[in-house]
Amino acid sequence: MKSVIIGIGNPNFKDDGVGLKVVEHFEGIVDTVAFLNIGFNLIDALLGYDRAVIVDGVKTGKEPGSIVEFNADFWGNVYASGTHNFSIFEIIRIGYSVFPDEMPNDIKIIGIEVEDVETLSRQCSPRVESAIPEAVSRIKEYLRIN
């Protein structure tokens, strides 16, 4: 089964880079893509894969470092951190509408609750940083990677 892991965020704004930090753990193991922001480039990155995991910092009101998981059929109003132009969910919906046979059958979105996305720093805040190993573990389990 062909899989891709996509990280989204800006590594220069503290917790906004958490999705990219998670994806780094999979480079050379599975296909990975890193985006500073998303638009229709997300659809291009998903085409041709059976499964995909998208990792990003989110603001849902939970404690910083909390991990939330969504399937692509969740169309709620979740704010993805950073300066994304479109909702991840809206872009995925468009992808399925335009390329129904080329989009992954299964997409999981993993969000890590952010604390600070405004401070210029390449280091995540401690609670967000501590969530990275758990996010990596969940992705490994989902994709059946040892």
Disulfide bonds with the S-S distance in Angstrom:
none
